[in-house]
């Protein structure tokens, strides 16, 4: 039995994701696909368009065999933390033979070279990186420039693309799995739906159309069951909505600068600017834009605000105590789950009410789920992590 691992957000799952699954499965000759997926909040800190349970179910109906949750602290972290969490979970399952990821480049030799270089961090590189950071540049920009100076502009240019960055971070943490890079067919973050010559488009553009009530124009970019779900969906979508901003404002308004300074990732005295700007803007976009600077990118601001909302305190212990939760699985993957239970070096949870020895940070996953339900107008009891159980997909329901 061969098993392929994928780290994803599926926000929502679309044809590009299906292309990756099918191509990587063919290359790896895998019998099963295990996905480690972000929960209710994504890597940029944004509340996902729909909740983690439904996204996991749709993923299983579209090609995955088992979907596991990446804990909130890793799922909403920088590329390095996101990769450490996702790869760490897959490595510790004890059954994953290969890992696939999308990237702007599928040149594995170049990606692996950069990964090794950035993992080893030669003294010259560290000195140049510090120089640029001391000038007030954000870490991504400072690192890109430092790589330019050490290896040449072509190497630095690889770090301009978000999926290349993630691919390199994955490679830094992979120990036993065979990496498979699949070249992206459209650019990450494209805000406009693709033209008539393709059925692939970015998740950013798809989400935008769905939220604007133009679901029909996304049909050719989505698996039919995913399109049908959104065409009939009556609930509220996640995102940086008015509800999100009101919840965030309430936390910031009742917190002192000293209390905000304790939030994980808060630095450079930005807590004072947050307190100042929160009264000046009636919507999240304007507020987040006012906080953006050379040191804090927009994505870093979004992640910081979500950590503020959830109440993540600096110094929370992550160490190596990983765990994961089963969100959805196909009935045929029962033997895969059995093998994982026999081989996993971390807790693989199907019912949190029956697990007492989870890492301290696991509480943030429960809080994040509750806050997501509150923001999206969902049932706080019925949608609670204490109540929800993995979705089992039978052959007749696929």
N, C-alpha and C positions, 0 to 999 in steps of 0.2 A: 504493500500500500504506500503510495507516494502522496505527499501533501504539500500544497502551495500556500504560502502565507502572503497576505496583502494588508497594508496599513492604509486606512481610508477614512473619509468623512461622509461620502455619499449624501451630499447636501444639495440636491437629491441625487440618487443614482441615475445615470444617463447612459446614452449609447457609447460614449467614450470609455466609461468604466467597463461596460460589457465587452468592448473591444479588447481592453487590457486583460480582463479575466480570461477570455477565450484564447488570446494569443499566448499569454504566459502559461496557461494550462497546457496548451499544445507543446510549447517549448520544454516545459518541465516534465511532461508526461504524467501530470498529477491526476490522482483519482478524486481528491477532495481539495476544496478551497476554503481556507480559514481566514476570516477578515477580522482584524482588530480595528474597531471603529470608534471615533470620538463620540462622546455622549451627547447631552443636550446643548453643550456649548462647543464651538469649533476652535480650531487652532488660532484663529485671529481674535478669539474672544467673543464672537457673535453668537447669540442664541440661534440654534439651527432652525431651518425653515419649518420642520416638523420634528416631533420628539424622537428620541433614540430608539424606542421600541418599534415604532412604525417604520423608521428608516431601515432598521435591521430586518424586519419582516419583508419589506420590499426588496432588500438586497438578496435575501434567500430565494425569493420568488424569481429573481432575475439572474441567478447564477452562483451565488455563494452557497456553501454547505453549512457553515457555522459562522456566526457573528458574535464576537466578544467585545466588551466595552473597554476602552482605554480610560483609566481613571482621570478625573477632572484636572488634577494638577499637571499631568503630562499632556493631556489633550489640549489645554489652553496655554501651553508653554511655548517658548521659542522653538525654532527648528531643531536645535540640539536636544532640548527636553522632550519634545514630541517624538523624535526618533528614538531616544533612549527608552522611553516608555513602550512604544510600539514594538521595536526590535527586541527589547528585553522580555516582553510577554511572549512573543513568538519563539524566541530561543528557549525560554523556560517551559514551554509546553512539552518539549521532548519528542515531538513527532513531525516537526516541519522540516522538509528537505530543501525547499527553495523559497525565496522571497522575491516578489515582483513589485516594481514601482514605476510610475510614469515620470518622465523627465524630458526637458527640452532637448537634451542630447542623449543618444543611446550608445555613445562611445564609452564602453565600460573601462577601457584602458585609461582614458583621460580622467574619468570620474574617480576611478580607484587611486590614481596617482595623487589627485588633489585631496582625496580623503586621507590617505596616508600622510601627506604633507601637513594637513591641518590637525591630524591627530597627534603627530609628533611635535609640531610647533617648534621648529629650529630657533635658536636664540636670536638670529637676525630678524626673523619674522616677528617674534614677540616684541622686540625693540621697536620695530617700525609700527606695529599695531598700536603699541602704547602711545607712540608719538601722535598718531592720528586721533586716538581716543582723547588724549590730553587737549587736543584742539577743539573738542566738543562734538566730534562727529558721532553718529550712531554706530553701534557695533557692526551691523552689516556693511555700511559704507567704509568704515575704517578697515575692516577685514578685506574687502574687495581691493582697496588701494594698496594694502600691505602685500597682498598676493601679486598685484601688478608689479610692484617694485622688486619682489623676490623672484618671480617666475616669468614675468612678461604679461603684457596686456591681454593676450588671448586666454591665459589661465584665469586672470581676474574677471574677464568677461563671462566666464562660466558661472560666476557668482552673482550675475545680474538677474538670473532667472530663478523664480521661487522653487520650482520643482527640481532643478539642478541642485539647489542648496539642500533641499530635503534628501535627495538621492545621496549626496555626499555625506550627510549626517547619518543616514541609514548605514552606508558602507563603513563608517567609522565604528559602528557598534556591532556589526555582524561578525559572528564568530564561526558558526557551523553551517549556516544556510548558504545555498548557492544564489547569488544575486542575479536578477534578470531585469534589465532596464528596457522599458517599452517607450518609444519616442511618442510624445504627445502629438496629436493631429491638429489641435487648436491651441492658442495661447491661453495660459491660465489668467483669469481675471478679465478677459474680453467682456466688455459691457454690452455689446450688440450681438444679437443672434447671428449665427453664420448664414452665408448665402445659400442659394438653392442647389449648389454643387456638392453639398455634403449633408450628412445626417448627424454630424458631430458639432456640438457647440459647448461653450464654457458653462460651468455650473453657475457662475456669477450672472450671466445673461439669462439663463433659464430661470433662476430665482427671481430676477427682476421682472420678467414677464408674468410669472405666476402671481407675484405680489400685486401687480397692477391689474389683475383680473383677466389677463390675456393668455389663458392656459392653452387655447386652441393653437396658437402660433408655436408652442413648444412641442407639439405632438410628434413631429418627425425626429426629434432629438431624444425622445424618451422611450423606454420599453413600454409596450401597450398597457401592461397592468399598472405601471407607474403613472402614465398619462391618465388612465381611468380613475386612479385614486385622486389626483389633483383636480380632475374635471368635476368630481363629485364631493370634494372636500368642503365642509361648511364651517370649520373651526378657524381660529386665528393663527396666523403664521408667526414664527419667531423672527428675530432680527432686532436691529436697533430701533425699536418702535417707541411710540409715546409711552406705552406701559413700561418698557424697559427703562426709559429715561426717568420716568417718575419714581420708579423703585430705586434707581441709582441716586437720584437727587435726595430722596428721604434719608438714605444712608449718609451721604456726604454732609447734608445740612445738620444732622444731629451729631456728627463726629467732629472733634477738635483736630487741628493740624497735627497735634502730637499723636492722636489715635490713628489718623490716616497714615502717618509716617511708619506705622507698624505693619502696614499692608505689604505683602511680598511683592518686591519689584519697585516699591516707592523709593525714589532717590533724588538727588540734585535739588532738594527742596521743592519738588513739584507739588507736594501736598498743599503748600501755601497758594500756589497758582490755582489749584483745583478749588480751594475754598473761595477764592476771589471770583473765578469765572462761573461757578455754578449758578449764581444769581443773575448772570448777565445774558443767558441764552435760553430760549424757550424750546429748543430742540437739540437732540443729541449731536447731529452733524455739526452744527455751529460750535457747540461746546467742545467736542473732540478736536475740531480744527484749531480752536483757540489754544489748545494744550500742545499741539504738535510743534516740534522744534528740531534742530539739527541732531540733538541727542536722542529725542523720543520720536520715532516714526509713528505714523498713524496706526499701524498695526500694533505697535508696542503700547500705545495709548489705549486701544480697544481692549487688549488683554489686561492691562492694568485696571481699567474700569470694571471689568468683569470680576477680577480678583477682589476689588473693593466691594462690589455688590455682594459677593458670596462670603466675604469676611476672611479671606486667606491671610493668615498672619506670617510675617517674616520669620524664618527659622523653623518652619514646620518640617518635620523630619520625613524625607523621602527615602534616603539611603538606598538600599537594594531590596526593600520589602515590597516587591511588586505583588499585585493580585489582579484578577480580571473577573468580569461577570458575564455569564452567558445571556445574550439578548434574544437570539433566535437560532434555530437549527432545522435542517431537513430531517425527516424521519429516517432516511437512509444513512444519515451521518451518526446514527446511534453507536455503531462500532468505533467510529472515530472518537466520539466523546469518551467511550469506555477506555480507549487506549490513552487518551490525554489524562484521564483520572489516574491511570496506573503509572504514568511517566512524568507528569508535571512537577516542577520544582517550586511552584507557587500555588496559592489557593485559586481554584477555578470555581466560582460561586454560582449556584443556581437559585439559592434562597438566602438572602442576607440575614434573615431571622434565625438561621441555624449556624451562623458563623460568628464566633466571638473573638477570634484571633486575627482580625484584619488590621492592616497598618492604621495608625492614627489619622492619616490624611483621608481615609475612606469616608469619613463623615462629610467631607466636602462634596462627595458624589451625591449623597442624599440631599444635602442642602441645595446643591445646584439643580437637582431634579425638581425639588419643591418650588424653587424660585422660578424655574422655567414654566412650570404649570401655572403658577400665579400670574406671570407675565402674559401667558397665552390664553388665560381664561379657562384652563382645564381643571378637572376635578382634583382637588388637593389630596383627597383620600384615595379615590379610585386609581389615580395616576402615580401614587407614591411608590418609591422603590421598595417600601415594606410590603406592598400589596401586589405589585406587578411581578409576573413570572415569565420565563422565556417562552417565546412563540414557537410552537412545533408545527412545521410545515409538512403536511402529508402530500403524497403524490397526487391525490385527487383535487387538492386545493391549489396546486401550483398554477 
